Amino acid sequence: MALLSVLTPVLAVVLCLVIGFMLVRSRETATTSATQGNYVSPETDFRPWVDQDLRDDTEITAKEDEDGDWAESNEEEDLLHVPYSPPHYPEETMLERSKDLYTLMNQRRSVRFISPEPVPREVIDNVIRTAGTAPSGAHTEPWTFVVVSDPETKHQIRRIVEEEEEVNYRQRMGNKWVNDLAKLRTNWIKEYLDVAPYLVLVFKQTYGILPNGKKRTHYYNEISVSISCGILLAALQNVGLVTVTTTPLNCGPQLRLLLKRPANEKLLMLLPVGYPASDATVPDLKRKPLDDIVVHI
Amino acid sequence: MALLSVLTPVLAVVLCLVIGFMLVRSRETATTSATQGNYVSPETDFRPWVDQDLRDDTEITAKEDEDGDWAESNEEEDLLHVPYSPPHYPEETMLERSKDLYTLMNQRRSVRFISPEPVPREVIDNVIRTAGTAPSGAHTEPWTFVVVSDPETKHQIRRIVEEEEEVNYRQRMGNKWVNDLAKLRTNWIKEYLDVAPYLVLVFKQTYGILPNGKKRTHYYNEISVSISCGILLAALQNVGLVTVTTTPLNCGPQLRLLLKRPANEKLLMLLPVGYPASDATVPDLKRKPLDDIVVHI
């Protein structure tokens, strides 16, 4: 009994350690499955062929309401179907058209030297109309194009973007080496943000508000808006305007507030748009040949 | 002393509880910051204006190597710059060209009724060449277009996609209501996967392998590949071909294995491509007017 009395504190300590260990372990397990992003809802059957590590972003976001086939929203199922018969070109015409568009688009380059020369607003509107023809998950059209031509707003945008870029570059330099400050500095100076006649800030709408006031998640909103931006780039190239595709780091919330966009919108891209400067240059890059990007089966 | 001896186990228990509690708390804090996806590296200064809830996906992935300005990779900084002077159209021509492309693209629709009529492969190759002109983060060109025309492979793809779609639909029905089985069934039957002359499976390369064997993360790979798909849709429309943008749920790993794609590639989209069937119909959808998608400042 005396021995037991002496051992009691030891036993208590051991018991506590075991309980504590179990607690920590259970938290760890929960953390691991959550941070890997492979959330599997309880309703989902376990399917052993799924390689958990290989799950795509598109799969992570899969919810019961979601549909892999974008156009088949519930609303759309109830819509009247109408005949669709676009032009059927002869093969020779198809070939010619396909070559012509390739030639045009292959001349596209990201250009950082933009002329201040004004650009007709109607052209910009048509370019954005064209971007708005993109497909989107459940036809939500989850995009807002904020076109900034006001010099003061452009300058505020520049200030916000450059401040963040400087922080990014200084961090990078701290981690690596400081060899050419002047050269790096040119990377966070974005003159084109003042100079370009238009800044197009592309926002993705992460959710919408239904008539009953409920939120409706816009699945695939980032993919949809990016597709729309691809069409926008084609439309710009088609009229001889240039841009550079940028995704300003950490500036989204500040720019959203500056431009008074609602909370469901998040900045995806910032595109300065204009004619190229007369002395514009681009890095002498090559594109991958067709065989490196296509596989025929 | 006797009192102390009696209290010892109690003290030990309290001490253990305190230690256990602190351990759990510290884990919890780590978990919270990790699962919110707002990982802030120790080098990052705390910047109070950042609304944590509003951080974008693009910001979550921010790493020291990353750059908001896509074209300014380290390699590119060292590249020779060459003059760039694309055509400068008169304003009237610009306006006309912008209208023409809008008219063309506004006729684009997602079409699920595809004709089995063969399509010249050279046209498909040019369309993919065109998609390959898209910009990409640090010019990584992180896309692989797998073009499947082999009937057996197409059928295997159909089997995989339909199996998954059926699981998805049955789950949805289980959670909501079962009103029209026949109608729902049409949603997971994807005849076009057999019928379309080509299935284009678009893979994003999440990382690349450097000459020294190290992995190189492809930042913004999903946005880049989606932009490329936008250009691909424009190129298809330009030659009179149709497709429907699909992101098959949970099929990525199976399809990747079927098509023998490496581990760094993940399926982003599956596009059946061909002429529209002669009796093709589309839901009578409208697009948002310009004023709903653009904001001028």
Interface residues (C-beta under 8 A of the other chain):
Chain A: S5 T8 P9 L11 A12 V13 C16 L17 I19 G20 L23 V24 R27 E28 A30 T31 A34 T35 E43 T44 D45 R47 W49 V50 D51 L54 R55 D56 D57 T58 E59 A62 E64 D65 E66 D67 G68 D69 W70 A71 E72 E76 E77 L79 L80 H81 V82 P83 Y84 S85 P86 P87 H88 Y89 E91 M94 L95 R97 S98 K99 L101 Y102 M105 N106 Q107 R108 R109 S110 V111 R112 P120 R121 E122 V123 D125 N126 V127 I128 R129 T130 G132 T133 A134 P135 H139 E141 W143 T144 F145 V146 V147 V148 S149 D150 T153 V161 E164 E165 V167 N168 Q171 R172 G174 N175 K183 N187 K190 Y220 E222 I223 S226 I227 S228 C229 G230 I231 L232 L233 A234 A235 N238 V239 G240 V242 V244 T245 T246 T247 P248 L249 N250 C251 G252 P253 Q254 R256 L259 A263 K266 L267 L268 M269 Y275 P276 S278 D279 A280 T281 V282 P283 D284 L285 R287 K288 L290 I293 V294 V295 H296 I297
Chain B: S5 T8 P9 L11 A12 V13 C16 L17 I19 G20 L23 V24 R27 E28 A30 T31 A34 T35 E43 T44 D45 R47 W49 V50 D51 L54 R55 D56 D57 T58 E59 A62 E64 D65 E66 D67 G68 D69 W70 A71 E72 E76 E77 L79 L80 H81 V82 P83 Y84 S85 P86 P87 H88 Y89 E91 M94 L95 R97 S98 K99 L101 Y102 M105 N106 Q107 R108 R109 S110 V111 R112 P120 R121 E122 V123 D125 N126 V127 I128 R129 T130 G132 T133 A134 P135 H139 E141 W143 T144 F145 V146 V147 V148 S149 D150 T153 V161 E164 E165 V167 N168 Q171 R172 G174 N175 K183 N187 K190 Y220 E222 I223 S226 I227 S228 C229 G230 I231 L232 L233 A234 A235 Q237 N238 V239 G240 V242 V244 T245 T246 T247 P248 L249 N250 C251 G252 P253 Q254 R256 L259 A263 K266 L267 L268 M269 Y275 P276 S278 D279 A280 T281 V282 P283 D284 L285 R287 K288 L290 I293 V294 V295 H296 I297
